[in-house]
């Protein structure tokens, strides 16, 4: 199970503390408002991008959706993430807006907060989660729908770079090194991320864009090393494009003057 988070939030005049949600089974079909009292549409989570979380900084994730109800609601609709047929839920705190009408159409704007410095997160929680939405009504009933949408929650990655010698003679060899690390949510530190396929990119002086020169695998300790011929002055960097459990990252640039 996910971890329980207690956090009171206030937005748009509404205050609520969310401590638990009941996820629908993964195969559950979306019921219309006439069936369960509510339907949910126009769902957006983080602009369609993965949710990437490091070790210390709070991450704010924008969420929006439309809720249409045939009953008066007590607690506004809330989006949550679940998996394994609803047996696991990814816990977080939220802010959500109120609506002047407690019946009919309500456009919900929500912010999901993930703070690895405040509560425990497990590395096994990285990966794909499903989107669920729920609402509680004044008559004590509720409606929870599994939307069949996937959202990826990823561990942040980092890259370093060093290109040398600086300066270098034209046609001579430049050695470019670096290291790939990623967030360990359980230790709250960054650790080596070995075996990654990382792109070495170059931007000539005066240019606005980078071009991939070659791709290199990091060793078991996450270290990167390759050599290139010096042809012109410019900036070198590493780029890792991520995977389902780990976010993409780009190193800073290291400029080498070619004489």
Number of C-alpha atoms within 10 A of each C-alpha: 11 15 16 16 18 14 13 13 14 14 14 11 9 14 14 15 15 18 14 13 19 18 24 23 17 19 11 14 12 17 16 15 17 12 11 17 21 30 23 27 13 10 18 15 21 15 12 12 12 21 22 20 25 24 20 14 12 14 16 17 18 16 21 20 19 17 24 20 23 18 20 17 22 15 19 20 28 25 26 21 24 27 21 11 15 19 14 17 24 19 25 21 19 27 23 24 18 19 15 7 10 19 16 14 16 20 17 20 18 21 21 20 16 23 18 19 14 11 12 16 23 13 14 9 19 19 18 18 21 22 22 27 25 23 23 20 21 12 10 8 13 19 20 26 25 26 20 15 14 18 19 21 22 25 25 22 25 21 22 20 20 21 22 16 15 13 15 19 16 14 13 12 15 20 14 20 19 18 23 30 21 23 25 20 23 13 13 15 13 18 16 19 20 18 16 21 16 22 19 22 18 22 20 17 14 8 10 7 10 15 13 14 12 13 15 15 16 21 17 12 14 19 20 26 17 15 13 14 13 20 17 17 19 19 19 24 26 28 21 21 14 17 13 14 18 24 23 18 20 18 18 15 18 18 20 22 18 17 13
